[in-house]
């Protein structure tokens, strides 16, 4: 029986990773399609930027509230059907935004898209855990994360390019149709997308060991630490991605374009780090120590920016190192959460800890915006560095518990 279960893993690794990563690409791609249109949508809907921002908040809040419940559904009914439905539903929602240029429709469709977006993390990680060979799991996680980064990077340029050929409504419809096509391809190849309902092979290091389940599992110490872990990553990321350009502009009176180049050094280094981090994650069992080291590097780079009067070129180098470290940590982060997750619980656990991204997305913009409005802009970098350093604690606690749970399995083998 073990042979039958493992055979699909060996033969279908590439196809599984390609299908799952394409879906994750669309998730991030759709999230950043609308912001480049805000100057146009403002006129079309007759609203201000605040209302458009609140519409995007509706998307994020919907995802945040539904991600953990969707994780329970993934573990109970299977990931592949839910994932395919989510890809199709979000794609249709995006296309319909182009069909109905009414602000009320925009908000309703973004809520629908937010619900669909909630399926990706729980379903993707459940499928990868069951479908991909253990020795390739780190690289699978890294490619999956890299695809999300790529989707976010290509969304604005894709939308602006399509608008040069047609209008914004048709551009959105085209992007939505492409997503429906991806969902159809997933459905045709769904046989390779295994999950906890299709195989009970245990590759997570919990053989024969009783474990918590349901809400008791989610509120156990290592999973709560994982939630804080993701929240810390999100808050630090929002600080750098959303406010570092403004802070550098205020501190150095630098033109926005030059400050933007500094941020670009961070953003372009991160995906490179993600791919390298997958290689590292497959070659170490000490994911927590490696991740902790990366966060210490991030903190030191950002603290240096806060403490020392540097040229923008030097800051760009420090940002590039921080971005590389931020990317390196991602696959080890996912491997740590996997190590503390019992078999059959992958969907709900990744759905729950991923809510940390949404928590950070709600708290961080308000906090960092307040700092820039009412305090020394340099304080932003001190806060980002402190959050990165504090995240080390959650990493080490999660990693320690993961190794403790793995020991009985290693002793049995």
C-alpha positions as CSV (number, residue, x, y, z in Angstrom):
1,X,0.0,0.0,0.0
2,X,2.8,2.4,0.8
3,X,4.2,1.8,-2.6
4,X,0.9,2.8,-4.3
5,X,0.6,5.9,-2.2
6,X,4.2,7.1,-2.9
7,X,4.2,6.4,-6.6
8,X,2.1,9.4,-7.5
9,X,4.4,11.6,-5.5
10,X,7.5,10.6,-7.4
11,X,5.9,10.8,-10.9
12,X,3.7,13.8,-10.4
13,X,5.9,16.2,-8.4
14,X,6.5,18.7,-11.3
15,X,2.9,18.7,-12.4
16,X,1.5,19.2,-8.9
17,X,3.9,22.0,-8.2
18,X,3.1,23.7,-11.5
19,X,-0.7,23.5,-11.0
20,X,-0.6,24.7,-7.4
21,X,1.9,27.5,-8.1
22,X,-0.2,28.7,-11.1
23,X,-3.2,29.0,-8.7
24,X,-1.0,30.9,-6.2
25,X,0.2,33.2,-9.0
26,X,-3.4,34.1,-9.8
27,X,-4.2,34.8,-6.1
28,X,-1.5,37.5,-5.8
29,X,-2.0,38.6,-9.4
30,X,-5.7,39.4,-8.8
31,X,-5.0,41.2,-5.5
32,X,-2.9,43.9,-7.3
33,X,-5.0,44.3,-10.5
34,X,-7.2,47.1,-9.2
35,X,-4.8,49.6,-7.5
36,X,-3.3,50.8,-10.8
37,X,-6.8,51.6,-11.9
38,X,-7.7,53.7,-8.9
39,X,-7.3,57.1,-10.7
40,X,-9.7,55.8,-13.4
41,X,-12.1,54.0,-11.0
42,X,-12.4,57.1,-8.9
43,X,-14.0,58.9,-11.8
44,X,-16.0,55.9,-13.0
45,X,-17.6,55.2,-9.6
46,X,-17.7,58.9,-8.4
47,X,-16.0,58.0,-5.1
48,X,-12.7,59.0,-3.4
49,X,-9.5,57.0,-2.8
50,X,-10.7,56.3,0.8
51,X,-13.8,54.4,-0.5
52,X,-11.7,52.5,-3.0
53,X,-9.3,51.5,-0.1
54,X,-12.3,50.4,2.0
55,X,-13.4,48.2,-0.9
56,X,-10.0,46.4,-0.8
57,X,-10.3,46.2,2.9
58,X,-13.6,44.3,2.4
59,X,-11.6,41.8,0.3
60,X,-8.9,41.3,3.0
61,X,-11.4,41.1,5.9
62,X,-13.4,38.4,4.1
63,X,-10.3,36.4,3.5
64,X,-9.2,36.8,7.1
65,X,-12.5,35.7,8.6
66,X,-13.0,32.7,6.2
67,X,-9.5,31.3,5.8
68,X,-9.5,29.1,9.0
69,X,-13.1,27.8,8.4
70,X,-12.1,26.9,4.8
71,X,-9.2,25.0,6.3
72,X,-11.6,22.8,8.2
73,X,-13.6,22.2,5.0
74,X,-10.4,21.3,3.2
75,X,-9.4,18.6,5.8
76,X,-13.0,17.3,5.9
77,X,-14.0,17.2,2.3
78,X,-10.8,17.4,0.3
79,X,-8.6,20.2,-1.0
80,X,-8.6,19.8,-4.8
81,X,-12.3,20.4,-5.4
82,X,-12.3,23.4,-3.1
83,X,-9.2,24.8,-4.7
84,X,-10.5,24.5,-8.2
85,X,-13.8,26.1,-7.1
86,X,-11.9,29.0,-5.5
87,X,-9.8,29.7,-8.6
88,X,-12.9,29.7,-10.8
89,X,-14.9,31.8,-8.4
90,X,-12.3,34.5,-8.0
91,X,-11.7,34.6,-11.7
92,X,-15.4,35.1,-12.4
93,X,-15.6,37.8,-9.7
94,X,-12.7,39.7,-11.4
95,X,-14.3,39.4,-14.8
96,X,-17.7,40.7,-13.4
97,X,-16.0,43.8,-11.9
98,X,-15.3,44.7,-15.5
99,X,-18.9,43.9,-16.6
100,X,-20.7,45.9,-13.9
101,X,-19.0,49.4,-13.4
102,X,-21.0,50.2,-10.3
103,X,-19.4,50.8,-6.9
104,X,-21.8,48.6,-5.0
105,X,-21.1,45.8,-7.4
106,X,-17.3,46.4,-6.9
107,X,-17.6,45.9,-3.1
108,X,-19.9,42.9,-3.4
109,X,-17.6,41.2,-6.0
110,X,-14.5,41.9,-3.9
111,X,-16.2,40.2,-0.9
112,X,-16.9,37.3,-3.2
113,X,-13.3,37.3,-4.5
114,X,-12.0,37.5,-0.8
115,X,-14.0,34.4,0.0
116,X,-12.5,32.6,-3.0
117,X,-9.0,33.8,-2.1
118,X,-9.4,32.1,1.3
119,X,-9.0,28.7,-0.3
120,X,-5.4,29.0,-1.5
121,X,-3.3,28.6,1.6
122,X,-5.2,25.8,3.2
123,X,-5.8,23.9,0.0
124,X,-2.4,24.5,-1.5
125,X,-0.4,23.3,1.5
126,X,-2.7,20.3,2.1
127,X,-2.2,19.2,-1.5
128,X,1.6,19.7,-1.5
129,X,2.0,17.9,1.8
130,X,0.1,14.8,0.4
131,X,1.3,15.0,-3.2
132,X,5.0,16.0,-3.2
133,X,7.8,13.8,-2.1
134,X,9.2,14.7,1.4
135,X,12.7,15.3,0.1
136,X,11.4,17.9,-2.4
137,X,9.0,19.7,0.0
138,X,11.3,22.7,0.7
139,X,11.7,23.4,-3.0
140,X,8.0,22.9,-3.6
141,X,7.2,25.5,-1.0
142,X,9.8,27.9,-2.4
143,X,8.4,27.6,-6.0
144,X,4.9,28.1,-4.6
145,X,5.9,31.3,-2.7
146,X,7.9,32.5,-5.7
147,X,4.9,32.2,-7.9
148,X,2.9,34.5,-5.6
149,X,5.7,37.1,-5.7
150,X,5.7,36.9,-9.5
151,X,2.0,37.3,-9.7
152,X,2.1,40.4,-7.6
153,X,5.0,41.8,-9.6
154,X,3.3,41.2,-13.0
155,X,-0.2,42.4,-12.1
156,X,0.3,46.2,-12.5
157,X,2.3,46.0,-15.7
158,X,-0.1,43.4,-17.2
159,X,-3.1,45.7,-16.4
160,X,-1.4,48.8,-17.8
161,X,-0.3,46.9,-21.0
162,X,-3.8,45.5,-21.6
163,X,-5.2,49.0,-21.2
164,X,-3.0,50.3,-24.0
165,X,-4.7,47.7,-26.3
166,X,-8.3,48.1,-24.9
167,X,-10.3,49.6,-22.1
168,X,-10.0,48.8,-18.3
169,X,-13.2,46.8,-18.3
170,X,-12.2,44.5,-21.1
171,X,-8.7,44.1,-19.5
172,X,-10.4,42.8,-16.3
173,X,-12.6,40.4,-18.3
174,X,-9.5,39.0,-20.1
175,X,-7.7,38.5,-16.8
176,X,-10.8,36.7,-15.4
177,X,-11.2,34.5,-18.4
178,X,-7.5,33.4,-18.1
179,X,-8.2,32.4,-14.5
180,X,-11.2,30.3,-15.6
181,X,-9.0,28.6,-18.1
182,X,-6.5,27.8,-15.3
183,X,-9.3,26.3,-13.2
184,X,-10.4,24.1,-16.1
185,X,-6.8,22.9,-16.6
186,X,-6.6,22.1,-12.8
187,X,-9.9,20.1,-13.1
188,X,-8.6,18.1,-16.1
189,X,-5.5,17.2,-14.1
190,X,-7.0,16.9,-10.7
191,X,-6.0,13.2,-10.4
192,X,-2.5,14.2,-9.4
193,X,-3.7,16.6,-6.7
194,X,-3.7,14.3,-3.6
195,X,-4.8,15.4,-0.2
196,X,-5.6,14.0,3.2
197,X,-8.8,12.5,2.0
198,X,-7.2,10.6,-0.9
199,X,-4.1,9.3,1.0
200,X,-3.4,8.6,4.6
201,X,0.4,8.2,4.1
202,X,2.1,10.0,7.0
203,X,5.2,12.0,5.9
204,X,5.0,14.6,8.6
205,X,6.8,12.8,11.4
206,X,3.8,11.9,13.6
207,X,3.6,8.2,13.1
208,X,1.5,6.5,15.7
209,X,1.6,9.5,18.0
210,X,-1.7,10.8,19.4
211,X,-2.3,14.5,18.7
212,X,-4.7,17.3,19.2
213,X,-7.3,18.1,16.5
214,X,-9.8,20.7,15.6
215,X,-9.9,23.9,17.7
216,X,-7.8,22.3,20.4
217,X,-5.0,21.9,17.9
218,X,-5.3,25.5,16.6
219,X,-5.1,26.9,20.1
220,X,-2.1,24.8,21.1
221,X,1.2,26.6,21.8
222,X,3.1,25.8,18.6
223,X,0.2,26.8,16.3
224,X,-0.4,30.0,18.2
225,X,3.3,30.8,17.9
226,X,2.9,30.1,14.1
227,X,0.0,32.6,14.0
228,X,2.2,35.2,15.7
229,X,5.1,34.3,13.4
230,X,3.0,35.1,10.3
231,X,1.6,38.2,11.9
232,X,5.2,39.5,12.6
233,X,6.2,38.8,9.0
234,X,3.2,40.6,7.7
235,X,3.6,43.7,9.9
236,X,7.3,44.0,9.1
237,X,6.6,43.5,5.4
238,X,3.9,46.2,5.4
239,X,6.2,48.6,7.1
240,X,8.9,48.2,4.4
241,X,6.7,47.7,1.4
242,X,4.1,50.3,2.2
243,X,5.9,53.0,4.1
244,X,9.7,52.9,3.6
245,X,9.6,55.1,0.5
246,X,7.7,57.7,2.4
247,X,10.0,57.5,5.4
248,X,13.1,57.8,3.2
249,X,11.5,60.7,1.4
250,X,10.9,62.5,4.7
251,X,14.2,61.7,6.3
252,X,16.5,62.5,3.3
253,X,14.2,64.7,1.3
254,X,14.9,62.3,-1.5
255,X,12.8,62.3,-4.7
256,X,10.1,59.6,-4.6
257,X,11.6,57.9,-7.6
258,X,15.0,57.5,-5.9
259,X,13.4,56.3,-2.7
260,X,11.4,53.8,-4.8
261,X,14.6,52.4,-6.3
262,X,15.8,51.6,-2.8
263,X,12.6,49.7,-2.1
264,X,13.0,47.9,-5.5
265,X,16.3,46.5,-4.3
266,X,14.4,44.8,-1.4
267,X,11.6,43.6,-3.6
268,X,13.8,42.1,-6.3
269,X,16.1,40.4,-3.9
270,X,13.3,38.6,-2.0
271,X,12.2,36.3,-4.8
272,X,15.8,35.2,-5.4
273,X,16.0,34.4,-1.7
274,X,12.8,32.4,-1.9
275,X,14.3,30.0,-4.5
276,X,17.6,29.7,-2.6
277,X,15.6,29.1,0.6
278,X,13.9,26.1,-0.9
279,X,17.3,24.5,-1.6
280,X,18.4,25.2,2.0
281,X,15.1,23.9,3.5
282,X,15.5,20.5,1.8
283,X,19.0,20.2,3.3
284,X,18.5,21.1,6.9
285,X,16.3,19.8,9.8
286,X,17.0,23.0,11.8
287,X,14.6,25.2,10.0
288,X,14.0,27.3,13.1
289,X,17.6,28.1,13.6
290,X,18.0,29.1,9.9
291,X,14.8,31.2,10.0
292,X,15.9,32.9,13.3
293,X,19.3,33.8,11.7
294,X,17.5,35.3,8.7
295,X,15.3,37.5,11.0
296,X,18.3,38.6,12.9
297,X,20.0,39.6,9.7
298,X,16.8,41.5,8.6
299,X,16.7,43.3,12.0
300,X,20.4,44.3,11.9
301,X,20.0,45.7,8.3
302,X,17.0,47.7,9.2
303,X,18.4,48.9,12.6
304,X,21.5,50.1,10.7
305,X,19.2,52.2,8.4
306,X,17.5,53.6,11.5
307,X,20.7,54.4,13.4
308,X,23.2,55.6,10.8
309,X,23.1,58.5,8.3
310,X,23.7,56.7,5.0
311,X,23.6,57.4,1.3
312,X,20.6,56.1,-0.6
313,X,22.9,53.7,-2.4
314,X,24.2,52.2,0.9
315,X,20.6,51.9,2.1
316,X,19.7,50.1,-1.1
317,X,22.5,47.5,-0.4
318,X,21.2,47.0,3.1
319,X,17.6,46.7,1.8
320,X,18.8,44.1,-0.8
321,X,20.4,42.0,2.0
322,X,17.2,42.3,4.1
323,X,15.1,41.3,1.1
324,X,17.3,38.3,0.3
325,X,17.0,37.2,4.0
326,X,13.2,37.7,3.9
327,X,13.0,35.5,0.9
328,X,15.3,32.8,2.3
329,X,13.1,32.4,5.4
330,X,9.9,31.6,3.5
331,X,10.4,27.9,2.7
332,X,11.8,27.1,6.2
333,X,8.8,29.0,7.7
334,X,6.5,26.6,5.8
335,X,8.5,23.5,6.8
336,X,8.3,24.5,10.4
337,X,4.5,24.8,10.4
338,X,4.4,21.5,8.6
339,X,6.5,19.9,11.3
340,X,4.0,20.8,14.0
341,X,1.0,19.8,12.0
342,X,-0.5,16.3,12.5
343,X,-1.5,14.3,9.4
344,X,-4.9,15.2,8.1
345,X,-4.9,18.7,9.7
346,X,-2.8,20.6,7.1
347,X,-5.6,22.6,5.7
348,X,-7.0,24.0,9.0
349,X,-3.5,24.7,10.4
350,X,-2.2,26.6,7.3
351,X,-5.6,28.4,7.0
352,X,-5.3,29.5,10.7
353,X,-1.7,30.6,10.8
354,X,-2.2,32.5,7.4
355,X,-4.7,34.7,9.2
356,X,-1.6,36.3,10.6
357,X,-1.1,37.9,7.2
358,X,-4.5,39.5,7.5
359,X,-4.0,40.6,11.1
360,X,-0.8,42.3,10.0
361,X,-2.6,43.8,7.0
362,X,-5.2,45.5,9.2
363,X,-2.9,46.6,12.1
364,X,0.3,47.6,10.3
365,X,-0.9,50.3,7.9
366,X,-2.7,52.2,10.6
367,X,0.3,51.9,13.0
368,X,2.9,52.9,10.5
369,X,0.8,55.7,9.0
370,X,0.3,57.1,12.5
371,X,4.1,57.0,13.1
372,X,4.8,59.0,9.9
373,X,2.1,61.5,10.7
374,X,3.0,62.1,14.4
375,X,6.6,60.9,15.1
376,X,10.1,61.0,13.7
377,X,9.9,59.0,10.4
378,X,13.1,57.2,11.4
379,X,11.1,55.5,14.1
380,X,9.4,53.4,11.4
381,X,12.7,51.5,10.8
382,X,13.3,51.0,14.6
383,X,9.8,49.4,14.9
384,X,10.3,47.2,11.8
385,X,13.6,46.0,13.2
386,X,12.1,45.3,16.6
387,X,9.2,43.3,15.1
388,X,11.7,41.2,13.1
389,X,13.8,40.6,16.2
390,X,10.7,39.7,18.3
391,X,9.7,37.2,15.6
392,X,12.8,35.1,16.4
393,X,11.1,34.0,19.7
394,X,8.1,32.6,17.9
395,X,10.3,30.9,15.3
396,X,12.4,29.1,18.0
397,X,9.4,28.0,20.0
398,X,7.7,26.6,16.9
399,X,10.9,24.8,15.7
400,X,11.6,23.3,19.1
401,X,8.1,21.8,19.3
402,X,8.4,20.5,15.8
403,X,11.7,18.6,16.5
404,X,10.2,17.3,19.8
405,X,7.2,15.8,17.8
406,X,9.5,14.3,15.2
407,X,11.7,12.4,17.6
408,X,9.3,9.5,18.3
409,X,9.0,8.9,14.5
410,X,12.7,8.9,14.1
411,X,13.2,6.4,16.9
412,X,10.6,4.1,15.3
413,X,12.4,4.1,12.0
